Amino acid sequence: MQRELIREGLLFTLAASYEEDPHHFVTLSRQTVDSSLAREVVAELRNDGYVEEQVRGVIRLTPRGYVLHKNKPLPYTYRNSGQAAHSSAPTLRRFVFES
């Protein structure tokens, strides 16, 4: 579950950066670079061609990664009542990236 939250947080934030400037690289926070799980997620995304890594901890979304993110459903969890509850993906921006 933690892996999926990190992955979705990365994709969410990188997609926002990609929409502003597709050529801009984003610097991961020290906390993220030091996390073996986060490094595994970045490596998986890189190996699948969704993320490009300039140097360790400096990444950007590829066009293929952007298409993947845009084709996924919105990060909501639906309850029986039909009301949507937002996921914590936007909150991960503070954990995953430096300002």
N, C-alpha and C positions, 0 to 999 in steps of 0.2 A: 504494500500500500504506500509506504513512504517513497519507494522508487517511482511509482506512478505520479505522486504529488510533485516530486522534483521534476519529472519529465514534463508534466503538464505546465508547471510553473515556468520552466525554461521555454517551452514552445509558445506560451502565452506572451511572455515578455519579449522574446525574440521577434515574434510576429508584429508586435506593436512597433518595435524598433525598425523592422523591415519596411513597414508601411510608411514610416517617416523618411527613411533613407536605406535602400536595399544594400548599399555598399558599406554601411557603418558597422564596425565591430563593437561588441559589448564586452566590458570587462567583468568577469565574475568576482564576487567578493572573496576575501581571504578565507572566510568560513566555508564557502562552497569549494574552493580549490583544495582546501585541507580535508574535505569529506571524500572518503573513498567511494561511497555510494554515488555521490554527485559526479565524480570523475568517471565512474562506470557508465552512468546515464549519458554523459557528454560523449564518451567513446562510442557507445551504441548508436547515438544519433549521427555522429561523424561517419562511422563505418557504413551506416545505411544511406548516407548521402544527404541527410537532412540539415546538417550543421557543418560549417567550415570553421576550422580552428587556425587562427593566425599564429599564435604561440599558446602555450599552456595557459588557460584561463581567459583567453580573448577569443570570442566566438561570434559568429553571425549565422543567421538562417540562410539556407540556399533557396533558390526558387522552388526546388522540389519540396523542401521542408515547409515553405510557405503554403504551397498547394495542399500538403498533408494537413496542416493546421486548419486551413480554411474549410476543408471538406469534412472535418470532424464536427460532431454536434456540440452545441454550446455546453460549457462546463456547469451544468445544473444537475441537481438531484431532485427527482420528482417524488413527491409523497402521495399517499392515497387520496388526499384531499384535492389533488390537482394543482396545488400551489408549488411554485418552484423555490428552492432554497439554493442560494449561490454557493458554489464551491469555494475553497480557500485559495485557488490559483492566483488571483490578483494579490493576495496577501504575501505569497511566496516571493514576490519581486524584492521585498526588503531582505529576505533571507538569501536569495540567489545572486543578486546583482548589487554592485556598488552604485551609489548615486553619482 
